[in-house]
Amino acid sequence: MDEPNIDDKEKFLLPRSRYYGHVKPENLVFNVNLQEFAQKVGYITSLETNGKLNPEDAYNQIKELWKQLKSSKKGLSIGKEPPEKP
């Protein structure tokens, strides 16, 4: 039997959806970060729900992921109005 391709495993474990918003490089990067955040939060909540992770650890991990996402948003200047031109 053939070994599964690593790319196939990654696509299964970390699926990506198409981006339909305003196409700008910073929006695309943030969208990838947001999808990764959502996927990881899903894993953490599943582990906590099934008793494999205690609630405090789950909370702390999600809090850290949130800080990373927030930092990404700030670093990419998402949501900031461009300066007005005179």
N, C-alpha and C positions, 0 to 999 in steps of 0.2 A: 504494500500500500504506500502511496506517495505521501511524503511529509507535507503538511499544509505550508503554504507560502507565508513568510512573515508579514508581507503586505496584506494578505487576506486576513490574518489574525488581527492586525492593527485596524483594518477597516471594520471588522466585526466588533472589536472592543471599543473603538473610538470613531463611530460613524460621523460623517460630516454632511450637513445639509447645504443645499445651494443657497447663495446669497441673492436676495431680490431687491435690496435697498439701493441707495445712491452709491454708485461705484466710484470709490476713491480708495487709494491704497490704505489709508488709516482706518477706514470703515471695514475693509476686508480683513485686516489684521485683527481689529477688535472683535469682529464677528467670529473668527477662529478662536480667539481667547474666550469669548462668551460661551461658545459651544463646548469648549473643553471644561470650563467652569461647571456648566450644567451637567455634563457627563460625570465629572468627578463627584459632584454633590449627590447625584443619583446613586453612585456606588457607595458613598459614605452612608447615606440614609438607609440603603439596603442592608449594609453590614450592621448598622445600629439596630434596625428593626428586627434582624435575625439574631441579635444577641452576641454578635462577633466583635462588637465595638461598643464601649460604654458611652452613654450620652454626653458626658463631659468631653471625652476625646473627639467625638463626632462634632460637637459644637466648636471646639478649638480648631479642628481641621478645616471646617467650613468657614470659620472666621478668617483663618489665614488665606484661604483661597479667595475670599471676598476682598481682602486687602490687596492681593495680587491683581485682581481684576480692576479694582478701583485705581490702582497705580498705573495699570495699563491704559485705562481710559484717560487719566490725567496726562500721561506721557504722550499719548497720541493726539491730545487736544480735541477729544470727541465731545461734542455738545457745546463748545465755545463758539460764540458768534465771531466771525472774522471782523477785523477792525474796519470801520467805515472809511471809505475813500472820500477825500475832500472834493 
